[in-house]
Amino acid sequence: MARLCEGRVAIVTGGARGVGREHCLMLAEHGAKVIVNDLGGDRAGKGHDVGPAQQVVNEIKAKGGEAVANGDDVSDWNGAKRMIDQAVSTFGKLDAVVLNAGILRDRMLVNMSEDEWDAVIKVHLKGTFAPARHAAAYWRDKAKETGAPVDARIVTTTSVSGIYGNVGQTNYTATKAGVAAMATTWAKELARYGIRTGAIAPGFCATEILSSMAPETLAKVTAPVPLKRLGEPAEVAQTALFIVENDFFTGRTIYTDGGLRM
């Protein structure tokens, strides 16, 4: 099998579980050196434990790959900068950031609290902006230093909910629409430096929450999906791999949703 990311260095945020874990494993399988970022919080997004990120690092190393764990908060300005610095200091450079970290605080609009709004905005919007901003500044400086464009990628994670809306997710859909717009804006701003971007819009995936649903509930979830099943996290990771390795793709959103939004 061709190793499509041989020699590249990539950061994956929210890389310890679910789709993020698959991003890390697939990039490593294709030759990338990976910084596995994850705050290590519980399902509610609380707590801090670098252990889950280290477990993914151990998996990568057991298969002969190279990886390091990072426990910084993506929404912390200085933490996001440390993440970029760690990639460069550990592996000598940075080629891609896959921005996957996120939390949920679902609630109907009339019941949503300010804290529930703020928490989701912070992680999804600032947690996408801050690492991308520091990575882009690093690449811009490299381009100016060498007098030539770099070959870099920013991958953001939106959602079909973010594009089309979803009941009970005012905060989440607002951030996911913003994340898709960021990818388009950055493509226009950063192409001159050799930085390409893309957004992934997953549909219903076989994450821990959905996979644990009762069969009758799961059937209702997948009924509108033409392929009549949940997507696998590895199938979403294949989309990120395409964006990272493709040289003539930028600024667009790819729906990895089994045809849900055709």
N, C-alpha and C positions, 0 to 999 in steps of 0.2 A: 504494500500500500504506500502511495506517495505521501510524504510528510510535508503538508502544505505550509506549515509555520516553522520550518527548520531554522533554528538560530534566533528566532524572535523572542522578545520579552513582553509578557502581557500581565496586566493587573486585572483581576476579576473581583468586583465588590459583591458582597453577599454570597461568597463563594463556597460556603461550608455545607449548604443543604440544597436539595431540590434542583432547580434549573441551574443555579450558580455553580453547584458542585459539578454538574455535567459540563458546563463551560470549561471549568478548570481541567477536568480529566481529558476532554476532547482536545483542547489546545495542547496539553502536554503530550498526548498521544501523537499529535502531529508535529512534535519537535519544539514547541514553545517552552520557555522557562517561565514559570507562573508565580506571581505573588497572589496568594489566596487571602483575600481580605474578608473578615467577618467579625462583627462585634460579639457574636456568640450569645446573643440574648435568647430568651425563651420565645414561645410562639406569640406571646403578647408584645414582644419587642423589648422586654425588660432584662436587665442583667448584662454582664460582660464576662466572657470566657473565651479565650483564644483556643481552647481545646478542640472544638469542632473544626476550626480552620486547620489546626495542626494534623488532625486525622486525615484530611484530604491531602495535605502535604505528604504524609506518610504513605498514602495510597500511590501517589505519583512517584515517589522515590522507590517504592517497592517494585514498580514497573520499569525502573531505569531512568525516570525523568528527573528534572530539577525543579524545585519549588521551595518557597519559604512562606511562612504564615505572617499575617499582619492583622492586628486587632484594633486598629484605629477606627474611630467613628467617622463615617464618610461625610457627615454633615458638619463636622468640626473643621474650620478653616485650616488650622495648623496641623490637625491630624491628617487631612487630605494631602497636605504638602509633604508630611513625613512618609506617606505611602509612596509618592513619586520618588522621593529621595531614597527610600529603601530599595526600590527597583534598580535605580542607577548605581547605588553604592554596592549592591549585592551582585548584579549581573552586568554592570557597565553601561547600560542603556535602557531605554524603554521604547517599545514599538506600538503597543496597543493598550487601551483601557476598555474593559467590558463592564458597563455600569448597570449592575443587576440588583443591588441592595434595595430592599423595600419592606414596608410593614402595612398592615391593614388596621383600620379603626372604623369599620362599617357601622353606619347609623342613618336612619332617615333624616332628611334635612331638619325637620321640626324638632328632632331630638338630639342632634349632633352638638357636642359641647365645643367650646373654643379649644380646649386641650386636644380633643380628637382631631380637629382641623389642623392645629399647629403641628402636631406630631407627624402627621402624614406629609404635610407640606415640607417640613424640615428634612425628613429622610429622603423623600423622592425627588424634590426639586433641588434643595441645597445640596443633598447628597449626590446628585448627578452633576450639578454645576461645579462644586468645589474641586473634586478630583479632575474633572475635565479642564477646568481653568488652569490648574497648576501643570497638568500634562501639556496643554497647548502652549503655555509660556515656555516650558522646557524645549519643546520642538521648535517654536519660533526662534528661540535663541540659537539652537543648533543650526537652523537654516541660515540665519544671519552669519554665524561663525564660519560655516563651510562655503557659503555663497551658492548653495544648491538646495533644492527641496528635500525634505526628509521623506520617509515612506512610513507614515503613521496612520493609526485608525482610532476612532472613538465610536464605540457601539453603545447605544442607549436602549433601555427597555421600556417600551410603552405597553399598550394593551388594547385589545378590541374594545374594552370598556371605556378606555380613554378617548377613543375616536368616536364611538357611537353612544356612549352613556350607559349607565346601569343603575337600577334602583338601589338606594341605600349606600351609594358610593360617591357622594358629592366631592369629598376631599380627594379620594383616590383618582376619580376620573379627571378632576381638574389638574392634578399633577401629571397624569399620563398624557393628557393632551399637550401639556407644556413640554414634557420630555420629547415628544415627537417633533414639536416645533423647534426645540433646541438643536436637534440633529440637522434639520434643514438650514437653520440659521448658521450653524457652525460650518456646514459644507460650503456656504457662500463666503464666509469670513476667512476660512483657513485653507482653502484649496491652494492659494498662492505659496503656502509653506510646505505643500505636499501632504497635508493632513486630510484624510477622507473620513466620512462619517456614515452612519446608518442606524436605523431604529428597528427593533424587533417588536412585533405586536402578537404575542402568543394568544391563543384561544384557551379553551379549557384543557389543562394539563394534569397528568397523573401525579400530582404532588400529594403530600401526606394527607392534607385535608380532604381533597376530592376523592382520593382512592379509598378513604375510610367510609364513604357514604354508603348507605343502604342501597342494594341493587335497584330498587324501584325509584329512588331519588336520582341515582346516577343515570338511569335510563331517561329520565326527564331532562337532565342536563345535556345529554348527548343527542337527544332527539332532533334538535335543529341543525346538527353538524352533518353535512353530507356523508362524511366517512364513518359516522355512527360510532365514534369512540373518542376517548380522551387522547390528547397528544402525549407523547413520551418526552420527558425533559431532555433526553439526548437528541430528539428531533428539533427542539428549539435551539440546542447547542450547535447543531449543524448549520443553522441560519447564521449564528454569530461567526462560525468558522468561515462561511462564505464571505461575509463582510470583511473579516480580517484579512483574508488571503486575496480577495479580488482587487485588481488595480483600476478598474473602470466603473466602479459603483460608488456613489456618494449621495448623501442628502435625502434618501428615500426611506420609507417605512415598508418592511416586508411582513405580511400577515402569515404567521405560522399557526393556522387555526383550523385545519381540516376542511376548509371551504366555508366556514361559518359566515363570513362576510363577503361572499361573492356578489 
